[in-house]
Structure formats: structure tokens, C-alpha cells
Amino acid sequence: MAFEKLSVCLAFAVIFVMSHWPTILAEERKLRGVYGERYNEYARTVPRFWPRISQLKWPTSVTFSPTVFNRAVLDCALIMSMFILAHFIEYAQNAGWVPVYIHNVW
């Protein structure tokens, strides 16, 4: 979506599903082998991808590790940098500095 092109967004979605789906299934098999019925009960109540907002419960308080928090902030910053990079590439293509290899047909 950062590239503002539906075709690129769909391509990334297809690549994501093709690369993650076998891993998800393999992890589920492994967890069923390790935890048995406990995992089956968990899998029945917790969706694979999209959270169920109706089941969301907020804790009254939380304790967190600054190291883990800082790592999460860094990860988010790297994701945002991809958005900035996408716009820089678009600007460079519009300015004629970088050739356009894939044209959006939609």
C-alpha cells in the first residue's frame, strides 16, 4: 500500500500468503503434537489472522521490558522507513532518475 499501486499490494499479499501459509500449517501441526488437546482448544478460540474485537479484554495494569519495547519501536521505525523509501523511489521515477520497470495497469 505504501507504493500506492493496487497491483504491487496484491503481489505482496499473494507472496505473503504463499510464503506464510505452509509455515503456519507446519507450526500448528508441531503445536498439536506438543500440546495435544490444550492446543486444539486454543486454536478453536483464537483466530489465525484477524483478532476478534468482541473478545478483546484490556488489563487493569501492565508491566513491560524497556528492551522489548525499544525493539518494537525500532521495528516500527523500519517499517515506516519502507514507506519513506517507496515515496522516494516514486519521486525518483517521476523525476526521471530511476527507470520504471513495472507500469501500473489499474
VENLIN-V8294 format. One record per residue. N is the residue number from 0. RES is the residue in one letter. SS is DSSP state (@ for helix, = for strand, . for the rest). PHI is phi in whole degrees, 0 to 359 (999 if undefined). PSI is psi in radians with two decimals (NA if undefined). Layout:
n={N;N}
res={RES;RES}
ss={SS;SS}
phi={PHI;PHI}
psi={PSI;PSI}
//
This chain:
n={0;1;2;3;4;5;6;7;8;9;10;11;12;13;14;15;16;17;18;19;20;21;22;23;24;25;26;27;28;29;30;31;32;33;34;35;36;37;38;39;40;41;42;43;44;45;46;47;48;49;50;51;52;53;54;55;56;57;58;59;60;61;62;63;64;65;66;67;68;69;70;71;72;73;74;75;76;77;78;79;80;81;82;83;84;85;86;87;88;89;90;91;92;93;94;95;96;97;98;99;100;101;102;103;104;105}
res={M;A;F;E;K;L;S;V;C;L;A;F;A;V;I;F;V;M;S;H;W;P;T;I;L;A;E;E;R;K;L;R;G;V;Y;G;E;R;Y;N;E;Y;A;R;T;V;P;R;F;W;P;R;I;S;Q;L;K;W;P;T;S;V;T;F;S;P;T;V;F;N;R;A;V;L;D;C;A;L;I;M;S;M;F;I;L;A;H;F;I;E;Y;A;Q;N;A;G;W;V;P;V;Y;I;H;N;V;W}
ss={.;.;.;.;.;@;@;@;@;@;@;@;@;@;@;@;@;@;@;@;@;@;@;@;@;@;@;@;@;@;@;@;@;@;@;.;@;@;@;@;@;@;@;@;@;.;.;.;.;.;.;.;@;@;@;.;.;.;.;.;.;.;.;.;.;@;@;@;@;@;@;@;@;@;@;@;@;@;@;@;@;@;@;@;@;@;@;@;@;@;@;@;@;@;.;.;.;.;.;.;.;.;.;.;.;.}
phi={999;296;279;57;226;299;297;292;300;295;298;295;296;296;297;300;296;296;272;264;302;299;294;300;296;295;295;297;300;297;294;295;293;279;253;60;295;301;289;301;296;301;295;288;257;244;290;291;245;261;292;266;302;295;262;292;232;272;286;284;207;223;236;223;267;302;296;293;299;298;296;296;296;298;301;296;296;293;297;296;295;295;298;296;299;300;289;294;298;299;298;295;291;295;278;85;279;233;290;263;263;238;261;287;262;254}
psi={-0.47;-0.49;-0.08;0.61;2.13;-0.67;-0.72;-0.72;-0.80;-0.68;-0.78;-0.64;-0.76;-0.78;-0.71;-0.87;-0.78;-0.58;-0.49;-0.55;-0.84;-0.63;-0.75;-0.82;-0.70;-0.72;-0.68;-0.75;-0.77;-0.79;-0.62;-0.66;-0.63;-0.79;-0.19;-2.22;-0.53;-0.72;-0.66;-0.74;-0.75;-0.82;-0.52;-0.46;-0.31;2.10;2.73;-0.81;-0.99;2.21;2.67;1.84;-0.59;-0.38;0.06;2.25;2.17;2.33;2.74;-0.47;2.79;2.66;2.35;2.81;2.18;-0.58;-0.80;-0.73;-0.81;-0.65;-0.72;-0.70;-0.73;-0.76;-0.76;-0.68;-0.65;-0.67;-0.78;-0.58;-0.52;-0.65;-0.80;-0.74;-0.73;-0.73;-0.59;-0.73;-0.75;-0.76;-0.77;-0.63;-0.75;-0.54;-0.16;0.19;-0.49;2.29;2.66;2.06;-0.51;2.12;2.39;2.15;-0.06;NA}
//
